[in-house]
């Protein structure tokens, strides 16, 4: 009977900044949904507070996208959160840009 070998691959750590990117994407999405809900409840007369929240969420998503892209520079790391954070923040930044341009 032939001897069977077991190969074990080492566990890779997550890239630096990847978890923060995903967390910022979630926070930005939460602020976006909350401000959209408040604006719908108040029938469009939400005021400057919802606008300031939207601006904060847009800045968080742009920063999260930058962190996600920067985390791809690490070698031999797990990029799961980098991919999730970069895609989520990129889509949110494009949505915020669309809402901003639609308002102008």
Backbone as numpy.savetxt, mean C-alpha at the origin, in Angstrom:
# Nx Ny Nz CAx CAy CAz Cx Cy Cz
17.92 -50.81 -1.14 17.08 -49.64 -1.14 17.97 -48.40 -1.14
17.65 -47.46 -2.03 18.46 -46.27 -2.18 18.20 -45.29 -1.04
19.25 -44.58 -0.69 19.14 -43.58 0.37 18.49 -42.32 -0.18
17.52 -41.81 0.53 16.82 -40.60 0.08 17.38 -39.39 0.82
17.63 -38.35 0.06 18.15 -37.12 0.64 17.03 -36.12 0.84
17.08 -35.41 1.92 16.10 -34.35 2.19 16.82 -33.01 2.07
16.32 -32.21 1.18 16.90 -30.88 0.98 16.02 -29.85 1.67
16.64 -29.04 2.45 15.92 -28.01 3.18 16.45 -26.66 2.71
15.54 -25.81 2.27 15.96 -24.47 1.87 15.87 -23.55 3.08
16.82 -22.67 3.23 16.78 -21.76 4.38 15.61 -20.79 4.26
15.05 -20.43 5.38 13.93 -19.51 5.41 14.43 -18.09 5.15
13.81 -17.42 4.19 14.25 -16.07 3.84 13.46 -15.04 4.65
14.16 -14.03 5.09 13.51 -12.93 5.79 12.85 -11.99 4.79
11.92 -11.21 5.28 11.26 -10.24 4.41 12.18 -9.05 4.15
12.02 -8.45 3.01 12.84 -7.29 2.65 12.53 -6.12 3.58
13.54 -5.32 3.81 13.39 -4.18 4.70 12.46 -3.15 4.08
11.43 -2.76 4.80 10.48 -1.78 4.31 9.27 -2.39 3.62
9.26 -3.71 3.43 8.16 -4.32 2.71 6.89 -4.38 3.56
7.04 -4.74 4.82 5.86 -4.78 5.70 5.29 -3.39 5.91
6.14 -2.40 6.05 5.66 -1.03 6.23 4.89 -0.56 5.00
5.35 -0.98 3.84 4.66 -0.61 2.60 3.25 -1.20 2.57
3.12 -2.46 2.94 1.81 -3.10 2.96 0.90 -2.48 4.02
1.46 -2.14 5.17 0.67 -1.52 6.23 0.20 -0.13 5.80
1.08 0.65 5.18 0.69 1.98 4.71 -0.40 1.88 3.63
-0.34 0.84 2.80 -1.39 0.63 1.81 -2.73 0.35 2.46
-2.72 -0.47 3.51 -3.96 -0.76 4.23 -4.52 0.47 4.93
-3.66 1.25 5.55 -4.10 2.47 6.23 -4.66 3.47 5.21
-3.98 3.60 4.09 -4.43 4.52 3.05 -5.79 4.09 2.49
-5.96 2.79 2.28 -7.24 2.28 1.80 -8.34 2.52 2.82
-8.03 2.33 4.10 -9.01 2.58 5.16 -9.43 4.04 5.22
-8.47 4.95 5.13 -8.80 6.38 5.14 -9.62 6.75 3.92
-9.28 6.18 2.77 -10.02 6.46 1.54 -11.48 6.00 1.66
-11.69 4.78 2.15 -13.05 4.27 2.30 -13.83 5.04 3.35
-13.17 5.41 4.44 -13.84 6.18 5.48 -14.24 7.57 4.99
-13.36 8.23 4.26 -13.69 9.57 3.76 -14.76 9.48 2.67
-14.76 8.43 1.87 -15.82 8.27 0.87 -17.16 8.01 1.56
-17.17 7.24 2.64 -18.39 6.99 3.38 -18.93 8.26 4.03
-18.04 9.04 4.64 -18.47 10.30 5.27 -19.00 11.27 4.23
-18.35 11.35 3.08 -18.82 12.24 2.02 -20.18 11.79 1.48
-20.41 10.49 1.42 -21.70 9.99 0.94 -22.81 10.24 1.96
-22.48 10.08 3.24 -23.48 10.32 4.28 -23.87 11.79 4.34
-22.89 12.67 4.20 -23.15 14.11 4.26 -23.56 14.69 2.90
-23.76 13.84 1.91 -24.23 14.20 0.57 -23.35 15.24 -0.10
-22.05 15.06 0.00 -21.11 15.91 -0.72 -20.68 17.16 0.00
-21.24 17.45 1.15 -20.86 18.66 1.88 -19.99 18.29 3.08
-18.97 17.49 2.84 -18.14 17.00 3.93 -17.15 18.05 4.42
-16.68 18.89 3.55 -15.80 19.96 3.98 -14.33 19.64 3.88
-13.56 20.48 4.57 -12.11 20.42 4.45 -11.50 19.24 5.19
-12.19 18.72 6.21 -11.62 17.61 6.96 -11.51 16.34 6.12
-12.51 16.09 5.31 -12.45 14.91 4.43 -11.40 15.13 3.35
-11.28 16.35 2.86 -10.24 16.65 1.88 -8.85 16.50 2.45
-8.66 16.93 3.68 -7.37 16.77 4.34 -7.06 15.29 4.59
-8.08 14.53 4.94 -7.89 13.09 5.11 -7.53 12.42 3.80
-8.15 12.83 2.71 -7.82 12.29 1.40 -6.41 12.65 0.97
-5.99 13.86 1.27 -4.62 14.27 0.95 -3.61 13.47 1.77
-3.92 13.25 3.05 -3.05 12.43 3.89 -2.96 11.01 3.36
-4.10 10.44 2.95 -4.10 9.08 2.41 -3.31 9.00 1.11
-3.41 10.04 0.28 -2.65 10.05 -0.97 -1.14 10.10 -0.69
-0.74 10.92 0.25 0.68 11.01 0.59 1.19 9.70 1.20
0.35 9.05 2.02 0.74 7.75 2.58 0.89 6.70 1.49
0.01 6.73 0.50 0.12 5.73 -0.56 1.34 5.98 -1.45
1.67 7.23 -1.70 2.87 7.52 -2.49 4.12 7.10 -1.72
4.16 7.39 -0.43 5.30 6.97 0.38 5.38 5.45 0.49
4.24 4.79 0.62 4.22 3.33 0.67 4.69 2.72 -0.64
4.32 3.33 -1.76 4.78 2.85 -3.05 6.29 3.00 -3.16
6.81 4.12 -2.70 8.26 4.35 -2.73 8.98 3.32 -1.84
8.43 3.05 -0.66 9.04 2.04 0.21 9.01 0.67 -0.43
7.90 0.32 -1.07 7.79 -0.98 -1.72 8.78 -1.14 -2.85
8.95 -0.10 -3.65 9.92 -0.18 -4.74 11.36 -0.24 -4.21
11.61 0.49 -3.13 12.95 0.50 -2.55 13.29 -0.86 -1.94
12.29 -1.58 -1.45 12.55 -2.86 -0.80 12.95 -3.96 -1.79
12.73 -3.75 -3.07 13.15 -4.73 -4.07 14.67 -4.73 -4.27
15.38 -3.77 -3.72 16.83 -3.71 -3.87 17.55 -4.74 -3.00
16.89 -5.22 -1.94 17.50 -6.22 -1.08 17.63 -7.54 -1.83
18.76 -8.19 -1.70 19.01 -9.46 -2.39 18.68 -10.64 -1.47
18.21 -11.71 -2.06 17.89 -12.97 -1.37 16.93 -12.76 -0.21
15.84 -12.07 -0.47 14.82 -11.82 0.54 13.47 -12.30 0.01
12.51 -12.37 0.89 11.15 -12.71 0.51 10.44 -11.40 0.12
9.88 -11.36 -1.07 9.30 -10.12 -1.59 7.78 -10.11 -1.57
7.15 -10.98 -0.79 5.69 -11.07 -0.79 5.05 -9.74 -0.39
5.45 -9.18 0.72 4.88 -7.91 1.16 5.30 -6.76 0.26
6.44 -6.85 -0.35 6.87 -5.81 -1.29 5.93 -5.74 -2.48
5.57 -6.90 -3.01 4.67 -6.95 -4.16 3.29 -6.45 -3.78
2.77 -6.94 -2.66 1.42 -6.53 -2.21 1.38 -5.03 -1.94
2.37 -4.53 -1.21 2.40 -3.11 -0.87 2.57 -2.22 -2.09
3.44 -2.62 -3.01 3.67 -1.80 -4.21 2.44 -1.74 -5.10
1.79 -2.88 -5.31 0.60 -2.89 -6.16 -0.54 -2.12 -5.50
-0.78 -2.37 -4.22 -1.87 -1.69 -3.52 -1.65 -0.17 -3.50
-0.45 0.24 -3.15 -0.17 1.68 -3.09 -0.16 2.32 -4.46
0.31 1.61 -5.48 0.28 2.17 -6.83 -1.14 2.36 -7.35
-2.00 1.38 -7.10 -3.40 1.50 -7.52 -4.10 2.62 -6.75
-3.85 2.71 -5.45 -4.45 3.77 -4.65 -3.97 5.14 -5.07
-2.68 5.28 -5.37 -2.17 6.57 -5.82 -2.80 6.97 -7.14
-3.01 6.01 -8.04 -3.67 6.32 -9.30 -5.13 6.70 -9.08
-5.80 6.04 -8.14 -7.19 6.40 -7.82 -7.27 7.80 -7.22
-6.35 8.11 -6.32 -6.35 9.45 -5.72 -6.08 10.51 -6.79
-5.19 10.23 -7.69 -4.91 11.17 -8.77 -6.14 11.36 -9.66
-6.85 10.27 -9.93 -8.07 10.35 -10.72 -9.15 11.15 -10.03
-9.33 10.94 -8.72 -10.32 11.71 -7.97 -9.93 13.18 -7.94
-8.66 13.47 -7.78 -8.19 14.85 -7.77 -8.44 15.54 -9.10
-8.10 14.86 -10.19 -8.30 15.45 -11.52 -9.77 15.56 -11.88
-10.58 14.64 -11.39 -12.02 14.68 -11.64 -12.64 15.89 -10.91
-12.08 16.23 -9.75 -12.60 17.37 -8.98 -12.22 18.71 -9.58
-11.14 18.75 -10.33 -10.72 20.01 -10.94 -11.55 20.24 -12.16
